[in-house]
Amino acid sequence: MAQVTYTEDNIKSLDWKEHIRLRPGMYIGKLGNGSTNDDGIYVLLKEILDNCIDEYVMGHGKTIEIKIKDGSVSVRDYGRGIPLGKVVDCVSKINTGGKYDSKAFKKSVGLNGVGTKAVNALSQHFTVSAFRDGKSKTAEFQLGELLKESKITKSSGRNGTLITFTPDESIFKNYKFQENFIEDRLWDYAYLNAGLKINFNKKTFQSKNGLLDLLNNKADVESLRYPIIHLKGEDIEIALTHGNQYGEEYYSFVNGQNTTQGGTHLQAYREAIVKTVREHFNKNYDVKDIQSAVIGAISVRVEEPVFESQTKTKLGSLKMGPDSQTVRGFIVDFVKSKLDNFLHKNKEVAAALLKRIQQSERERKEIAGIKKLANARAKKANIHNKKLRDCKVHYNDKRGDQEKKDQTTVFITEGDSASGSITKARNVATQAVFSLRGKPLNSYGQTKKIVYENEELNLLQHALNIEDGMDGLRFNQVVIATDADVDGMHIRLLLLTFFLQFFPDLVREGHLFILETPLFRVRDKKQTFYCYSAKEKQDAIKALRGKPEITRFKGLGEISPNEFGEFIGENIRLDPVVIKDASIPEVLAYYMGKNTMERQAFIIDNLKVEIDELADADVVELEEV
């Protein structure tokens, strides 16, 4: 082994911006290019917006203006404005800010003095202007370095702060802001701050009824079993109803932050619903029967909240504040009191709620016997048929290292050739393969009983360990890997139906993906290009010139294991399955329900586009070759 020296020369001190740029993931989570809603560029925007929201919560400024153009972001609020003598420090000196004074920002999201500094350090250009009592000051930065600052001058601008920034492309490579992701986040801000007006690129986001509006817009209103219950108190707001779906659907927030991974407040809310229902109806209903099909939202204000990561997606606080009661006790007390009173006063709602719980109880008991036999079959099949080729993380790591499990992926394939290629090419440490036998059953409109009666679907749910919910999910990424032909697309649609019908939380929590595989290989003696579209194929032909060899991959089995390694390793392309602006029942009914004129028109229109694109591609290919 080579000798490694360790001297004073090995010890280095980084200034604040160097450390942020060297380890950006510590401050904003993952980087990304904007193709998913938790990519870093959206975290940068969130950090700026959180400060604006804090001003509104403290009673200052009712409007926020946001503009995004050509990758540059501008955010203007009308709060109190940064104190002019501290403008530079507040955006460039780590652990500096007004939020350490709990009197000024008692229940703020950002308490560590890092957010805006991280935006500054990770931006190619960053400008801050503060307006306060008829005066203003501006400072400009590049990659966190101060370029220039103005003197304090007279100004006619309304009090508040204006920040503009352009993310650094050397860190956020080929980034692009997707407006639909931003709009989702702005609606959350609007729901949680009733009365606040947010203007974004000529659109206005505003809510009058808070979480009631949120559930009305998120849920399939026609499938709700009773009108949404909406209750508010000091530092807490909840909304609750039951639908017809399987699983639970929750939206949780702390101090205006969307805690997508839940935390202590969501655990307490779920527990409180169970306790209240049991006591109100004086019957010890099974927890699963009460929680099944719940659609709920909760927002709490916690003093000096503790989150389990810098991106603040999971609350870790045990208390509402340093000297106040526990989060659990606060929420349970509120729900038990207010929800119980509501049910006593609204007998029809209480009856509808009870009817839905009793339905879940009947369904659970009906499949109990079938479930026992199915579980036995699944155990035997997993041992002897080896449908699941597991990854080493699960059978080597008995302690359950969460960081390792977060890296796990399972590919769901169909057919021996495709399964064989992926199995040989995969990273056995973190990647698993589940092999289907033929096309899965169309489960649209079926009850969960069918899952246990159908061997393939039963084995699949056992392989993922999602029978009792997402808490046991064995793989962080569940990837549908099917051929890019008609049969492959049909299998993909049937699998999507299965997951959306019975395990919608898999989609809501961002675990389900579609594997993109190349349609063409274009190569000459020196270079090889794998192309995922007709356009990419034409670009490859132009790059190689001459007469390259062109191969059209009709199925995954035609791709060799060596080549497959290129597509499921560092260069893997995954399309997340996202439900946008529609409820899951509506989506399933549209694509899998009875044939409608709307669906026929959709198919015809998209078929025309596909034919036109292929025709254009063939013309270009003939011209080039």
C-alpha positions in Angstrom: 0.0 0.0 0.0 1.3 3.5 -0.9 2.4 5.7 1.9 -0.1 8.6 2.5 1.2 11.7 4.1 -0.9 13.6 6.6 0.6 17.0 7.5 -0.5 20.6 8.1 -0.7 21.0 4.3 -3.6 18.6 4.2 -5.7 20.8 6.5 -7.8 23.3 4.5 -10.3 25.9 5.5 -13.1 26.8 3.0 -15.0 30.0 3.1 -18.8 29.9 3.1 -19.3 30.0 -0.6 -16.6 27.6 -1.4 -18.1 25.0 1.0 -21.6 25.5 -0.5 -20.3 25.1 -4.1 -18.1 22.1 -3.1 -21.0 20.3 -1.3 -24.2 21.7 -2.7 -26.2 18.6 -1.8 -25.7 19.3 1.9 -27.6 22.6 1.4 -30.2 22.0 -1.3 -30.5 18.2 -1.7 -30.0 16.9 -5.2 -29.0 19.0 -8.2 -30.7 17.8 -11.3 -31.7 19.8 -14.4 -35.3 20.7 -13.5 -37.0 17.6 -14.9 -38.3 16.6 -11.5 -40.0 18.7 -8.9 -37.4 18.3 -6.2 -34.4 19.3 -8.3 -32.1 22.0 -6.9 -33.3 24.9 -9.0 -36.7 24.7 -7.4 -35.1 24.6 -4.0 -33.3 27.8 -4.8 -36.6 29.5 -5.7 -38.2 28.0 -2.5 -35.5 29.5 -0.3 -36.2 33.0 -1.6 -40.0 32.5 -1.5 -39.9 31.2 2.1 -38.5 34.6 3.2 -41.4 36.4 1.4 -43.9 34.1 3.1 -42.4 34.7 6.5 -43.0 38.4 6.0 -46.6 37.8 5.0 -47.1 35.6 8.1 -45.8 38.3 10.3 -48.4 40.7 8.8 -46.3 42.5 6.2 -47.0 42.5 2.5 -50.0 40.8 0.8 -48.5 40.3 -2.7 -45.5 38.5 -4.1 -44.5 38.9 -7.7 -42.4 36.2 -9.5 -41.0 36.3 -13.0 -39.0 33.6 -14.7 -37.5 34.2 -18.2 -34.6 32.5 -20.0 -33.5 30.7 -16.8 -33.4 33.9 -14.7 -35.7 34.4 -11.7 -37.0 37.6 -10.1 -38.9 37.6 -6.8 -40.4 40.8 -5.3 -42.2 41.0 -2.0 -43.7 44.0 -0.2 -42.7 43.1 3.4 -40.5 45.2 5.6 -37.4 44.9 3.5 -34.0 43.8 4.7 -32.5 46.5 7.1 -30.4 48.5 4.7 -27.2 48.3 6.7 -27.3 44.5 6.6 -28.2 43.8 3.0 -24.8 42.4 2.1 -24.4 40.4 5.3 -27.9 38.8 5.1 -27.1 37.3 1.7 -23.4 36.5 2.0 -22.4 35.9 5.6 -23.3 32.5 6.8 -25.3 32.1 10.0 -26.5 35.7 9.7 -30.2 36.7 9.6 -33.1 38.0 11.5 -34.6 34.6 12.2 -32.5 33.9 15.2 -34.5 36.4 17.1 -37.6 34.3 17.8 -39.6 37.4 18.6 -39.3 38.5 15.0 -39.7 35.2 13.3 -41.3 32.9 15.9 -42.6 30.2 13.5 -40.5 30.5 10.4 -39.4 27.8 8.1 -35.8 29.0 7.6 -34.0 29.3 11.0 -30.4 28.4 10.1 -29.3 31.5 8.1 -28.3 29.4 5.1 -31.0 29.5 2.5 -30.4 32.8 0.7 -26.7 32.4 1.0 -26.9 29.0 -0.8 -28.9 30.7 -3.6 -26.2 33.4 -3.9 -23.3 30.9 -3.9 -24.9 28.7 -6.5 -26.0 31.5 -8.9 -24.1 32.9 -11.8 -25.6 36.2 -11.1 -27.4 37.3 -7.9 -28.8 40.8 -7.1 -30.6 41.9 -4.0 -32.3 45.2 -3.6 -34.0 46.3 -0.3 -36.5 49.1 0.0 -37.2 50.6 3.4 -38.9 53.8 4.5 -38.1 55.8 1.3 -34.6 54.5 0.9 -32.9 51.6 -0.9 -29.7 49.7 -1.3 -28.6 47.2 -4.0 -25.8 44.6 -4.1 -24.6 42.4 -7.0 -22.8 39.1 -6.7 -21.3 36.4 -9.0 -20.9 32.9 -7.6 -21.2 34.4 -4.2 -18.5 37.0 -4.7 -19.6 40.6 -4.1 -19.1 42.6 -7.4 -20.5 45.9 -6.3 -22.8 47.5 -3.8 -24.6 50.8 -3.9 -24.8 53.4 -1.2 -28.1 53.9 0.6 -30.1 56.3 -1.6 -33.5 57.8 -1.7 -36.2 55.7 -3.4 -39.9 55.8 -4.2 -40.2 52.0 -4.2 -42.6 50.4 -1.8 -41.1 48.7 1.2 -39.9 45.1 0.5 -37.1 43.1 -1.1 -36.3 42.3 -4.8 -34.0 39.4 -5.5 -33.0 38.2 -9.0 -30.8 35.2 -9.6 -29.6 32.9 -12.4 -28.6 29.4 -11.4 -25.0 28.4 -12.3 -25.1 26.2 -15.3 -21.8 24.5 -14.3 -23.7 23.0 -11.3 -27.2 22.7 -12.7 -26.3 21.4 -16.2 -28.8 22.1 -19.0 -31.4 23.2 -16.5 -34.8 24.4 -17.4 -37.6 25.6 -15.1 -40.8 23.6 -15.6 -43.8 25.9 -15.0 -46.1 23.2 -13.8 -43.7 22.3 -10.9 -43.5 25.9 -9.9 -47.3 26.4 -10.1 -47.9 23.4 -7.9 -45.6 24.9 -5.2 -47.2 28.3 -5.6 -50.7 26.8 -5.0 -49.4 25.2 -1.8 -48.2 28.7 -0.6 -51.6 30.1 -1.5 -53.6 27.4 0.3 -51.5 27.8 3.4 -51.7 31.5 3.5 -55.4 32.4 2.7 -55.6 35.9 1.3 -52.0 36.0 0.0 -51.8 36.9 -3.7 -48.9 35.5 -5.8 -48.5 36.7 -9.4 -46.3 34.5 -11.6 -45.9 35.1 -15.3 -49.3 36.7 -15.7 -51.1 34.0 -13.6 -52.5 34.7 -10.1 -52.5 32.2 -7.2 -54.9 32.9 -4.4 -57.0 31.0 -2.0 -59.9 32.1 0.3 -60.5 28.8 2.2 -57.1 27.3 2.7 -56.9 23.5 3.0 -60.6 23.2 2.1 -59.6 24.6 -1.3 -56.6 22.3 -1.5 -58.6 19.1 -1.1 -61.4 20.4 -3.4 -58.8 20.9 -6.1 -56.7 17.7 -5.4 -59.4 15.2 -4.8 -62.0 13.7 -7.2 -64.9 15.5 -5.6 -67.6 13.3 -7.2 -66.1 10.2 -5.5 -66.0 11.7 -2.0 -68.2 9.9 0.5 -69.1 13.0 2.5 -68.4 16.8 2.3 -64.8 17.8 3.3 -64.5 18.6 7.0 -62.5 21.8 7.5 -61.4 22.8 11.0 -59.0 25.6 12.2 -57.4 26.6 15.4 -54.4 28.6 16.6 -51.4 27.1 14.9 -53.3 24.3 13.3 -55.6 23.7 10.3 -57.0 20.4 9.1 -59.2 19.1 6.3 -60.6 15.5 6.1 -62.8 13.3 4.0 -63.0 9.7 2.7 -63.0 8.6 -0.9 -63.3 5.4 -2.8 -59.6 4.8 -3.5 -57.3 2.3 -1.9 -54.6 3.6 0.4 -54.4 7.0 2.1 -53.8 10.4 0.6 -52.3 13.1 2.8 -50.9 16.6 2.3 -48.9 17.8 5.3 -47.3 21.2 6.0 -45.2 22.8 8.7 -44.8 26.6 8.8 -45.8 26.7 5.1 -43.4 24.0 4.1 -44.8 21.0 2.2 -43.4 18.1 4.2 -43.7 15.5 1.5 -42.2 12.8 3.7 -44.5 13.6 6.6 -43.0 13.5 10.1 -44.2 13.8 13.7 -47.2 16.0 12.8 -48.5 13.6 10.2 -48.1 10.6 12.5 -50.0 12.4 15.2 -52.8 13.4 12.7 -53.3 9.8 11.5 -53.3 8.6 15.1 -55.8 11.3 16.2 -58.2 10.4 13.4 -58.2 6.7 14.6 -58.7 7.7 18.3 -61.5 10.1 17.6 -63.4 7.7 15.4 -63.1 4.9 17.8 -64.3 7.0 20.8 -67.1 8.8 18.8 -68.6 5.5 17.6 -67.6 3.6 20.8 -66.2 0.7 18.8 -62.6 -0.5 18.5 -62.4 -0.5 14.7 -59.3 -1.8 13.0 -56.8 1.0 12.3 -56.6 0.0 8.6 -60.4 0.2 8.2 -60.4 3.7 9.5 -57.4 5.0 7.6 -58.3 3.3 4.3 -59.4 5.8 1.7 -58.7 8.8 3.9 -58.0 12.0 2.0 -56.6 14.6 4.5 -54.5 17.7 4.9 -52.8 19.2 7.9 -50.9 22.4 8.5 -49.2 23.4 11.8 -47.1 26.2 13.0 -44.2 25.1 15.2 -41.8 27.4 17.0 -38.2 26.7 15.8 -39.0 23.5 13.9 -36.5 20.7 13.6 -36.4 19.0 10.2 -34.6 15.8 9.3 -32.8 17.3 6.3 -31.8 20.7 4.9 -34.6 20.5 2.3 -37.2 20.3 5.2 -39.4 17.5 3.8 -39.8 15.6 7.1 -40.6 17.2 10.5 -38.5 15.8 13.4 -39.7 18.2 16.1 -41.3 16.5 19.2 -42.6 19.8 20.7 -44.5 22.7 19.4 -41.9 25.0 20.9 -39.2 24.9 23.5 -41.6 25.4 26.4 -44.8 24.1 25.0 -46.6 20.7 24.7 -45.6 17.9 22.3 -46.6 17.9 18.7 -48.4 14.7 19.2 -50.4 15.9 22.2 -51.2 19.2 20.6 -52.6 17.6 17.4 -54.4 14.7 19.1 -56.1 17.1 21.6 -57.2 19.4 18.8 -58.6 16.7 16.5 -60.3 14.7 19.3 -62.1 17.9 20.5 -63.0 19.6 17.2 -63.6 16.6 15.0 -65.7 14.9 17.7 -67.8 18.0 18.1 -68.2 18.3 14.4 -69.5 14.8 14.0 -72.0 15.2 16.9 -73.3 18.3 15.1 -73.3 16.8 11.6 -75.1 13.5 11.9 -75.3 12.9 8.1 -71.5 13.3 7.7 -70.9 11.0 10.7 -73.1 8.3 9.2 -71.4 8.5 5.8 -68.0 8.3 7.5 -69.1 5.3 9.5 -70.5 3.6 6.4 -67.1 4.0 4.6 -65.3 2.4 7.5 -67.7 -0.5 7.6 -67.2 -1.0 3.9 -63.4 -1.3 4.4 -64.0 -3.7 7.3 -66.2 -6.0 5.1 -63.7 -6.0 2.3 -60.8 -6.8 4.6 -62.7 -9.7 6.1 -63.8 -11.0 2.7 -60.3 -11.4 1.5 -58.8 -12.7 4.8 -59.0 -16.4 3.8 -57.9 -15.7 0.2 -55.0 -13.6 1.5 -53.7 -16.4 3.7 -53.5 -18.8 0.8 -52.1 -16.2 -1.5 -49.3 -15.4 1.0 -48.4 -19.1 1.3 -48.3 -19.4 -2.5 -46.2 -16.2 -2.8 -43.6 -17.5 -0.3 -43.4 -20.8 -2.1 -43.1 -19.2 -5.5 -40.4 -16.8 -4.4 -38.3 -19.7 -3.2 -38.8 -22.1 -6.2 -39.6 -19.9 -9.2 -37.1 -17.1 -8.5 -39.3 -14.5 -10.2 -37.5 -11.9 -8.2 -33.8 -11.6 -8.7 -33.0 -9.5 -5.6 -30.2 -7.1 -5.0 -27.5 -7.6 -2.3 -28.6 -4.6 -0.2 -31.5 -6.7 1.2 -29.9 -10.0 2.0 -26.5 -8.6 3.1 -27.6 -5.6 5.2 -29.5 -7.0 8.1 -29.4 -3.6 9.9 -31.6 -2.0 7.3 -29.3 0.9 6.3 -31.7 3.5 4.9 -29.1 5.3 2.8 -28.4 2.0 1.0 -32.0 1.2 0.5 -32.6 4.7 -1.0 -30.3 3.6 -3.8 -32.3 0.4 -4.7 -34.1 -0.1 -7.9 -36.3 -3.0 -9.2 -37.0 -3.4 -12.9 -40.3 -5.0 -13.8 -39.9 -6.8 -17.1 -41.8 -9.3 -19.3 -40.2 -12.3 -21.1 -37.1 -14.4 -20.6 -34.9 -12.5 -23.0 -35.5 -9.0 -21.7 -35.2 -10.3 -18.1 -32.0 -12.1 -18.9 -30.4 -9.1 -20.5 -31.2 -6.7 -17.6 -30.2 -9.3 -15.0 -26.8 -9.8 -16.6 -26.2 -6.0 -17.0 -27.6 -4.8 -13.7 -25.6 -3.7 -10.6 -26.3 -6.6 -8.3 -25.6 -4.5 -5.2 -28.6 -2.2 -5.7 -30.6 -3.3 -8.7 -33.2 -6.1 -8.8 -35.3 -7.7 -11.5 -38.9 -9.0 -11.3 -39.9 -11.1 -14.3 -43.6 -11.1 -15.4 -45.1 -14.1 -17.3 -47.1 -12.7 -20.1 -49.4 -9.7 -19.9 -50.8 -8.9 -16.4 -54.5 -8.9 -15.7 -56.4 -5.7 -16.4 -57.4 -4.7 -12.9 -59.4 -1.6 -13.6 -62.6 -1.5 -11.6 -61.7 -4.7 -9.7 -61.5 -5.0 -5.9 -58.4 -5.9 -4.1 -59.6 -9.5 -3.9 -58.4 -9.9 -7.4 -54.8 -9.1 -6.4 -54.7 -12.2 -4.2 -56.5 -14.4 -6.6 -54.1 -13.5 -9.5 -50.7 -15.2 -9.1 -48.7 -12.6 -11.0 -50.1 -9.6 -9.3 -49.9 -11.2 -5.9 -46.2 -12.1 -6.4 -45.5 -8.6 -7.6 -47.0 -7.0 -4.5 -45.0 -9.4 -2.3 -41.8 -8.7 -4.2 -42.3 -5.0 -3.5 -43.6 -5.6 0.1 -46.4 -3.1 -0.3 -49.3 -5.3 0.8 -49.7 -3.2 3.9 -48.6 0.2 2.6 -45.5 2.1 1.5 -43.7 1.8 4.9 -42.4 -1.7 3.9 -41.5 -0.8 0.3 -38.3 -2.7 -0.4 -37.1 -0.6 -3.4 -36.9 3.2 -3.6 -37.4 3.1 -7.4 -39.9 0.8 -9.1 -39.2 0.9 -12.8 -41.4 -0.5 -15.5 -39.1 -1.8 -18.3 -41.1 -3.0 -21.3 -40.5 -3.1 -25.0 -41.3 0.0 -27.0 -43.7 -1.8 -29.3 -47.5 -2.1 -29.0 -47.4 -5.2 -26.7 -44.8 -3.5 -24.5 -46.9 -0.3 -24.3 -50.0 -2.5 -23.4 -48.1 -4.2 -20.6 -46.9 -0.8 -19.3 -50.5 0.5 -19.3 -51.8 -2.6 -17.4 -49.0 -2.2 -14.8 -49.8 1.5 -14.4 -53.5 0.6 -13.9 -52.6 -2.0 -11.2 -50.5 0.4 -9.2 -52.9 3.4 -9.6 -55.9 1.2 -8.7 -54.5 -0.5 -5.6 -51.3 1.2 -4.6 -51.7 4.9 -5.6 -49.2 6.0 -2.8 -46.4 4.4 -4.9 -47.1 7.1 -7.5 -47.9 10.0 -5.1 -44.7 9.5 -3.2 -42.6 9.5 -6.4 -41.4 5.8 -6.5 -42.8 4.7 -9.9 -40.8 5.3 -13.1 -40.8 4.2 -16.8 -37.4 3.1 -18.2 -36.4 4.8 -21.4 -34.5 2.5 -23.7 -33.0 3.4 -27.1 -34.9 2.9 -30.3 -31.9 3.0 -32.5 -28.2 2.3 -32.6 -26.2 4.4 -35.1 -22.5 3.6 -35.5 -19.5 3.5 -37.7 -16.1 2.0 -37.0 -15.1 4.7 -34.5 -18.3 5.9 -32.7 -21.6 4.6 -31.5 -24.7 6.6 -30.7 -27.8 5.2 -28.9 -30.8 7.2 -29.9 -34.1 7.5 -28.1 -36.1 9.2 -30.8 -36.2 9.7 -34.6 -34.7 13.1 -34.1 -31.8 11.8 -32.1 -31.2 9.2 -34.8 -31.0 12.0 -37.5 -28.6 14.0 -35.3 -26.4 10.9 -35.0 -26.4 10.3 -38.7 -25.4 13.9 -39.3 -22.6 13.7 -36.7 -21.1 10.5 -38.2 -21.7 11.5 -41.9 -21.0 8.8 -44.4 -23.1 5.7 -44.3 -23.3 4.5 -40.7 -24.9 1.2 -39.6 -28.4 1.8 -38.3 -30.1 -0.8 -36.0 -33.7 -0.5 -34.9 -34.3 -2.2 -31.5 -37.7 -3.7 -31.5 -37.5 -5.3 -28.1 -35.4 -5.2 -24.9 -34.3 -8.8 -25.7 -32.5 -7.5 -28.8 -30.2 -5.4 -26.7 -27.1 -7.2 -25.5 -26.3 -7.3 -21.8 -23.1 -5.3 -22.4 -25.1 -2.6 -24.2 -27.8 -2.7 -21.5 -25.2 -1.7 -18.9 -25.1 1.7 -20.7 -28.8 2.3 -20.2 -29.3 1.2 -16.6 -26.1 2.7 -15.1 -25.0 6.3 -14.8 -26.7 7.2 -18.1 -30.1 5.7 -17.1 -33.1 7.7 -18.3 -36.2 7.4 -16.1 -39.5 9.1 -16.7 -41.3 9.6 -13.3 -45.0 8.7 -13.3 -46.7 11.9 -12.2 -50.4 12.6 -11.8 -51.0 16.2 -12.8 -54.2 18.2 -12.6 -56.4 15.2 -12.4 -57.5 12.7 -9.8 -56.4 9.0 -10.1 -60.0 7.8 -10.6 -60.4 10.3 -13.4 -57.2 9.2 -15.1 -58.1 5.5 -14.8 -61.6 6.1 -16.1 -60.3 8.1 -19.1 -57.7 5.6 -20.2 -59.2 2.3 -19.0 -62.9 2.9 -18.8 -65.5 2.5 -21.6 -64.5 3.9 -24.9 -65.4 7.6 -25.3 -65.2 10.1 -28.1 -62.7 12.1 -26.1 -60.3 9.2 -25.9 -60.8 8.3 -29.6 -59.9 11.9 -30.5 -56.8 11.8 -28.2 -55.6 8.6 -29.9 -56.2 9.9 -33.4 -54.5 13.2 -32.7 -51.4 11.7 -31.2 -51.2 9.0 -33.9 -51.2 11.8 -36.5 -48.3 13.5 -34.7 -46.3 10.3 -34.4 -46.8 9.5 -38.1 -45.8 13.0 -39.2 -42.6 12.8 -37.0 -41.7 9.4 -38.5 -42.4 10.6 -42.0 -40.2 13.7 -41.5 -37.4 11.5 -40.0 -37.5 9.1 -42.9 -37.2 12.0 -45.4 -34.2 13.3 -43.6 -32.6 9.9 -43.4 -33.0 9.3 -47.1 -31.5 12.7 -47.8 -28.5 12.1 -45.6 -27.9 8.5 -46.6 
